[in-house]
């Protein structure tokens, strides 16, 4: 997962690992509905902070994003092995709080401020599914997650891969 918008998050935090678990119920061969949870960790870039604020000591903080969602997923039929997928999620997302402010001679300077509030989210994930057999397949997806009215996080993007078991 990586931030795409808002300068303080994009400049000072970078790529980090993420993990997700989702459960879907098939409505028909092509459409399914489900729910899931996703977590991502973003790493602090100390060199970027030092470049932006020379002489200021960095307070490196990892920040995390927790995302709970409901989803609609479409799985097309391209062939017996490859199938395109497209999913839309609606949920809530919370970034962990990260604040670095200093008061020097009565003047407050804010270097970064992630408030750590829960926000409404909309996610879009195009992907591809590679079937080994009827029960097991590998799924690869790109993901864009928009946090509604979030002044710091804004849009997060990532790629993920995983296994799908059909019961």
N, C-alpha and C positions, 0 to 999 in steps of 0.2 A: 504494500500500500504506500502511496506517495501523495503528498499534497500538491494540488495544481494552482490554487489561488491564494490570495492574501499574503502579502510580503513576509510578515514575521514568521508565519508557519512554514511557508515554502522555502524561505531563505535559511532558517535555522534548524529545521527538522527535515530528515530525508528518509529514503526507502527503509522499510522495516518489514519484518515477517508478519504474516496474518494467517489466521485459521478460521474455518467456518464449518458449521454443521447445520444442515437443513433436512427437513422431512417433507416429502411431497406425497399427495394422494392424486392418482390419475383420475381425471374426469372422463377422458377418452384416450385414444392412442396418441394424440398430439398435444393435449392441454392437461396441465396439472396445477394444483394449488398447494401451497405449503407454508411453512414457517421455519424460521431459523435464527441462529445467533452467529455473529462474526466478531472477531477481535483482531486488532492490528496494533503493532508497536512501531513507533516512529523514533528514530535515533537523532539525538542532538548533534549538530555539526559545529564543533568548537572553532574550527578554522574560519568558517563563514562568520561566526559571531565576532571573532577577533578582527577580521577584515572590516566588518561594519562598524565596530566600536573599539578602535585601538586604545589600549591602555585600561580598558574596563575588564575586570576579572569576570570570567564566564562562570555561570552557575549551571553546568550541564544537567539537564533533566530529560529523561526519556518520557515520552508522552504516549498514551494509548487511546484507542478508540474502541468503544463497545457498541455494537449495532444489533438491535433486535428488530426482526422484520417479518412481514407476511409477504408471500410472493405468488405471482402468476408466471407459469413457464410454458413456453411453446417449444415442442421438439418436432422439427420437420422430418421429412423422409426423403433423403437424398439417395440412399442406397442401403444395402444390407449391413454395411459396416460404418459408414459415415452419415451423421445426421446433424444439421445445423440446429442450434438452440438459441432462444432469446427469452430473457426473463426480465420482469419488472418487479421491483420491491417497494414497499411502503413500510416505514417503520420509524424507530427512534434511535438516535445515536448520541453518545456522550463521549466527549474528549476529556481526558484527565486535566485537572487544573495545573497551569504552569504560569507563574507570574514572577517577573523580575523588575522591581522598581527600586530606585534610590532617591533619597532626598539629600541634595547637596546645597547648603546655604539656603534652605527653605524652598528650593525649587525641586519639584518632583520630576524625575526622568523615568519614563517607562520604556524598557528595552523590548519586552514582549509581555503579552497578557492574553492567555487562553483561559477564559472564565470557567470552563468545565461544566457547562449547562447541557441538559438534554435538549436535543433539537429534532424536529420532524425531518425525515429523510425520504428521498426518492432515488432509487438506484436502477440502473440499466446495465444488463449483462448479455452481450452477444457472445456466442461460443460455438463449440463443435464437440460432438460426442462420437467416440470411437468404440464400437461394440465388439467385445470378444465373443460373447454368446448372448442369449436372451436375458441372462441374469446379471451379467457384469459388464460394465463399460467404463471407459476413462473419459472424463469431461475436462475440457480446457475452456476458460472464459476470460474475457476482458471485463473490467468492471469500472463504472463511473458512479460515484455516490455523491449526491448533492445534499448538503445540510442546509435546510431552509432558514433564512434570516440569521445565519451565523457569521458574525463580523470577523472571525479569525480562521475558522476551518474552511468554510465555503464548499469546495469541491475536492474530493479525494478520488484517486484512481489506482487501479491495480490489476494484476493478472493472477489467476489461480487455476490450479488443476486438482483433480481429485478422482475418486472412485464413486461409481453409482451402482447400488445393488437394487435389483427389482425383486420384490417378494411376490 
